[in-house]
Amino acid sequence: MRNSIKMIILVVIAILFSSIYLFHGLNGSFDYALPRRGIKVIAMILTGVSIAYATVVFQTISHNRILTPSIMGLDSLYLLIQTVIIFFLGSGHVLVVNRQYNFFLAVVAMIVFALLLYQLLFKNGKRPIYFLLLVGIIVGTFFLSISTFLQVLIDPNEFMRVQDRMFASFNNVNADLVWIALAIIVIAIAIGWRSMNYLDVLSLGRDHAINLGVPYDLIVKRMLVLVAILISVATALVGPITFFGLIVANLSYQFFKTYRHTTLISGAMVMSIIALVGGQWVVERVFTFSTTLSVIINFFGGVYFIYLLLKESRSK
């Protein structure tokens, strides 16, 4: 009952923040401004829901609350794809100018990369999840190094286009991509929600889950594929937000204090909507677009990450 009340309060705050963002300062320009703000709010909701769901699931599978799906190198791969396209083909190429082509190329590349990692992990069924994380960190660092090398050599004017893709932004979201992302995310979460009860058992560990009759490897494979799809779509839609999932997932753990993933994931989703919509309003109204929301999130997320590391070390 207490968690239900907390959830209702969060939902009310999310609706309030969304309403303020949509209607504050319109000054009668409903036909022009309201549809554009609506698309941005939908994009923020999709991004927040995807990252929150994927992060909580990923942390449950890895049994570690300071890891995020970005550790698999998906953010670095996205940046590498954008850098390589602009470096070799130029910013006027159709893969850069056409948002749909760029979106699908990035999504397919990231999902294929994640599936290859999973195939490596589950090839003989004996490799631990931490082997996947180790390979992800190494490959992600490798991708980031190549991107940095190419950015040093690239034409300064072309680098400006690359820099636009380095940080998440909701200001120039393509409306067509939002509806495509909506369909993919809804289908992915609907498929994953059927396995929600398994996550409660998976949080006990591999041996306990298997002893309780859970098809551990099958569920982990399925959930990791869904994580890869959600993170890939969210990243391709707005850009990389490295620490956002870490923040909302751990806030949900601390706020609800339950093992039930229906509550934890739902709470993280609503918190992510509050953070993104409220944060974007602050960026536009307080900072007057002098910075981006992802920069603020990464700053506070980095500080929060250090706090979690110190907290973990003290608890041991």
DOTIDO-992816 format. One record per atom (N, C-alpha, C): x, y negated, z negated. Coordinates in steps of 0.2 Angstrom, whole numbers, plus 5000, padded with zeros to 4 digits. Atoms other than C-alpha are relative to their C-alpha. Example, Ala and Ser with C-alpha at 12.3 -4.5 7.8 and 13.67 -1.06 7.14 Angstrom:
500450065000
506250224961
500449945000
499650065001
506850054964
499649954997
END
This chain:
500450065000
500050005000
500449945000
499650065000
501449884996
500349995006
499750014994
502349915012
499549985005
500550024996
500649895021
499949925000
500150085002
500449715013
500649975003
499450034997
502249675018
500050005008
500049994993
501949735036
499549945003
500550054998
500349625037
500349935000
499750065000
501349475031
500549985005
499550014994
502749495044
499649995006
500450014994
501449515058
499749935000
500350075000
500549355052
500649955002
499550054999
502249265052
500250005008
499849994993
502649335069
499549965005
500650034996
500949275076
500149925000
499950075001
501249105068
500649975004
499550024997
502949085075
499950005008
500150004992
502449135093
499549955002
500550054998
500949015092
500349935000
499750065000
502048875087
500549995006
499650004994
503248915101
499649985006
500550014994
501848925114
499749935000
500550065000
500848765109
500349944998
499750065003
502048645100
500349965006
499750054995
502448495111
499750015007
500249994993
501448545126
499749935003
500250074998
500648365127
499650015007
500449994994
499348425140
500250045006
499749964994
500448515152
499950074999
500149935001
499648675149
500150055007
499949964993
499648735168
500750015001
499349994998
501448715170
500450034994
499649975005
502248745153
499850064996
500249945003
501148875145
500250065003
499849934997
501449015158
500750014999
499249995001
503348985157
500150024993
499849995007
503348985138
499750074999
500349935001
502249145139
500450055002
499549954997
503449235150
500650014995
499550005004
504849185138
499950044993
500249975006
503949245123
499950085001
500049934999
503549415131
500750035001
499349974999
505349435136
500350014993
499749995007
505849405118
499750054996
500449945004
504549525111
500350075003
499849944997
505149655124
500750024997
499350005002
507049625119
500050024993
500049995007
506649625101
499850074998
500249935001
505649785101
500450055002
499549944997
506849885112
500650004996
499450005004
508349835102
499950034993
500149985007
507549865085
499950085000
500149935000
506850035090
500650045001
499449964998
508450095098
500550004994
499550005005
509550035084
499850044994
500249965005
508550115070
500150085002
500049934998
508450285080
500850025000
499349984999
510350275084
500350014993
499849995006
510750245066
499850064996
500249945003
509750385060
500350065003
499649954996
510550505073
500750004997
499250005002
512350445068
500150004993
499950005008
511950435049
500449954998
499650065001
512750265049
499649945001
500550065000
511850105045
500449945003
499750054997
513249995052
500250005007
499849984993
513350065069
499449975004
500650024996
512249995084
500250045007
499949964993
511950075102
500649965004
499550044996
513149935109
500750034999
499449975002
514550035101
500250065006
499949964995
514350155116
500349975006
499750044994
515050025128
499549975005
500450034995
513449975136
500049935002
499950074999
513649795133
500649985005
499450014996
515449805140
499950025007
500149984993
514849895155
499649955004
500450054997
513549765159
500449945002
499550064999
514849625158
500550025006
499549974995
516049735169
499650005007
500450004994
514649755182
499949935003
500150064998
514249575183
500749975003
499350034998
516149525184
500250035006
499849964994
516549655197
499649975006
500550034995
515049595208
500249935003
499850074998
515549415208
500749995002
499350004998
517449445209
500150025007
499949974993
517349555225
499549985005
500550024995
515749495233
499849935000
500150085001
515549315227
499349994997
500650015003
514149235218
499449995005
500550004995
513149215234
499750065003
500249944998
512949395237
499350024998
500749985001
511249475237
499950034993
500049975007
511649575221
500049954995
500050055005
511949415212
499449965000
500650054999
510549305219
499450034999
500649965001
509249435219
499950034994
500049985007
508749465201
499850075000
500249935000
507849625205
500550055002
499549964998
509249705214
500550014994
499550005005
510449655200
499850034994
500349975006
509249715186
500150085001
500049934999
509049885194
500750035000
499349985000
510949905197
500350014993
499850005007
511349865179
499750054996
500349955004
510049975172
500250075002
499849934997
510450125183
500750024998
499349995001
512350105180
500150024992
499949995007
512150095161
499750064998
500349935002
510950245160
500450055002
499649944997
512050355171
500650004995
499450005004
513550305160
499850034993
500249975006
512650345144
499850085001
500149934999
512050515151
500650045001
499349974999
513850555156
500350014993
499749995007
514350525138
499650054996
500449955003
512950635132
500250075002
499849934997
513450775144
500650024997
499449985003
515150765137
500050024993
500149985007
514550775119
499750064999
500449945000
513350915122
500250065004
499849954995
514351015134
500050074997
499949935003
514751155122
499650004994
500550005006
513451105108
500450004994
499750005007
514851095095
500349934999
499750065001
515550915097
499549964995
500450055004
514950795083
499849945003
500250074997
514050635086
500649954999
499450045001
515650545080
500550005006
499650004994
516550605095
499749965006
500350054995
515250515106
500249934998
499850075002
515550355096
500749985001
499350024998
517450365098
500149995007
499950014993
517350395116
499749935003
500450064998
516050255118
500449934998
499650055002
517250135108
500649995005
499450004995
518750175119
499849985007
500250024994
517850165135
499749935001
500250075000
516950005130
500649955000
499450045000
518649925126
500350005006
499649994994
519349985142
499649955005
500450044995
517849905152
500149924998
499950075002
518049745142
500749975002
499350024998
519949735146
500049995007
500050014992
519549755165
499649935001
500450064999
518249615164
500449944998
499650065002
519449495155
500549995005
499450014994
520849535168
499749975006
500350034994
519649495182
499849934999
500250065001
518949345174
500649955000
499450045000
520749275172
500249985008
499850014993
521049295191
499449975004
500550034996
519349235197
500049935001
500150084999
518949065205
499649974994
500350035006
518448945191
499249995002
500750014999
516748905200
499650075000
500449935001
516349095201
500050024993
500049985007
516849115183
499449974996
500650035004
515448995178
499450055001
500549955000
514249125185
500150064996
499949945004
515049265176
499849984993
500150025007
514949155160
499350004998
500750005001
513149135162
499750074998
500249935001
512949325161
500350034993
499749975005
514049345146
499649994993
500450015006
512749285133
499350005002
500749994998
510949325132
499749935000
500450065000
509749195137
499350015003
500750004998
507849175138
499849955004
500250064996
507849015148
499850015007
500149994993
507949085165
499750075002
500249934999
507049255163
499550005006
500449994994
506249315180
499450034998
500749975002
504349345178
499950075002
500149934998
504349495189
500450054996
499649965004
505749575179
499750024994
500449995007
504749555163
499550055001
500549954999
503349655170
500350075001
499749934999
504449795176
500350024994
499749985007
505349795159
499550024996
500549995005
503749795150
499750085001
500249934998
503149955160
500550054997
499549955001
504850045157
500050014992
500049995007
504850005138
499450034997
500649975003
503050045134
500050085001
499949934998
503350215143
500550044995
499549975004
504950255134
499850004992
500250005007
504250205116
499550054999
500649955001
502650305119
500350075000
499749935000
503750455123
500350014993
499649995006
504850425108
499650004994
500450005006
503450395096
499750074998
500349935002
502850575097
500550044996
499449975004
504550625089
500149964994
499850045006
504450505075
500050044994
499949965006
504150635062
500650044999
499449965000
505650725067
500649964998
499450045003
506750575063
500050004993
500050005007
506150575045
500450064998
499649945002
506950755044
500749995003
499350004998
508450715055
500449954996
499650045005
508950585042
500350044994
499849965005
509250725030
500750035002
499349974998
510750785041
499850065005
500149954995
510950915055
499850074997
500149935003
511051075044
499350004996
500750005003
509451025034
499550005005
500550004995
508550985049
499950065004
500049944996
508951145058
499650054995
500349955005
508451245042
499349994999
500750015000
506751155042
499750015006
500349984994
506451215059
500049945006
500050054995
506851055069
500550025006
499649994994
507551085087
500549945000
499550065001
509050965082
500349985007
499650024994
510050965098
499549975005
500550024995
508450945109
499849934998
500350075002
507750795099
500649955000
499550054999
509450715098
500149985007
500050014992
509650725117
499549955002
500650044997
507950655120
500049934997
500050065004
508150515107
500649955003
499450044997
509850465114
499949975007
500250024993
509150455132
499649944999
500550055001
507750345126
500449934997
499650055003
509050235116
500449975006
499750034994
510050215132
499649965005
500550044996
508550165142
499849944998
500250065003
507950035130
500549955000
499450055001
509649955127
500249985007
499950024993
509949955146
499549955003
500550044998
508349875150
500049934997
500050065003
508449745137
500749965002
499450034998
510249705141
500049975007
500050024993
509949695160
499549945001
500550055000
508449585156
500249934998
499950075002
509149445146
500849994998
499350005001
511049495143
500150034993
499849975007
512049565128
499949964994
500150035007
511549535110
500350054995
499749945003
512849635101
499850014993
500149995007
512449615082
499250004998
500750015002
510549585083
499750064997
500349945002
510049765081
500250024993
499849985006
511149785066
499749954994
500350045005
510349635057
499350024999
500749985001
508549685060
499950074997
500149935003
508749865056
500250004993
499850005008
509649835039
499549964996
500550045004
508449705034
499350044999
500649965000
507049825038
500150064994
499849955005
507949955027
499949974993
500150035007
508049835012
499449974999
500750035001
506349755014
499550064998
500549955001
505349915015
500250064995
499749945005
506450045005
499650065001
500349944999
505650195013
500450045005
499649964995
506250345023
499550015006
500449994994
504750345035
500249955006
499850034994
505250295052
499549965003
500650044998
503550235057
500049934997
500050075004
503650095044
500749965002
499450034999
505550065046
500149975008
500050024994
505450045065
499549955002
500550054999
503849945065
500249944997
499850065004
504549825052
500649975004
499550034996
506149805062
499849975007
500350044994
505149765078
499749944998
500350065002
504149635069
500549954998
499550055002
505649555061
500449985006
499650024994
506549555078
499649955004
500550054996
505049455086
500149944996
499950065004
505149335071
500749965001
499350024999
507049315073
500149965007
499950034993
507049285092
499549945002
500550064998
505449175094
500249944995
499850055005
505949075078
500749975002
499350024999
507749065083
500049965007
500150034994
507349015101
499749934999
500350065001
506248875095
500549954997
499550045003
507648815084
500549975005
499550024995
508848815099
499849955004
500350054995
507648715110
499949944996
500350065003
506948595097
500649964995
499550025005
508448575084
500649985004
499450004996
509948605095
500049975007
500250024993
509148545111
500450035005
499749964995
509948685121
500749995000
499250015000
511748635116
500350074998
499849935001
511948825112
499550055002
500549954999
511148985115
499950054994
500249965006
510249105103
500550054999
499549955001
511449245106
500649984996
499450025003
512949145100
499849994992
500250015007
511949105084
499950074997
500149935002
511449285082
500650044999
499449965000
513149355085
500449974994
499750025006
513849235072
499850024993
500349985006
512649275058
500150085000
499949934999
512749455064
500750034998
499349985002
514649465062
500149994993
499950015007
514549385045
499650064996
500349955003
513249515040
500350075000
499649944999
514249655047
500650014995
499450005005
515749605036
499750014993
500349995007
514549595021
499850084999
500249935000
513949775025
500650044999
499349975001
515749835026
500250004993
499850015007
516149765010
499650034995
500549965004
514549835002
500250075000
499949935000
514950005008
500750024997
499449985003
516750005002
499949994992
500150015007
516149944985
499650064997
500549945002
514850084984
500450064999
499649945000
516250214987
500549994994
END
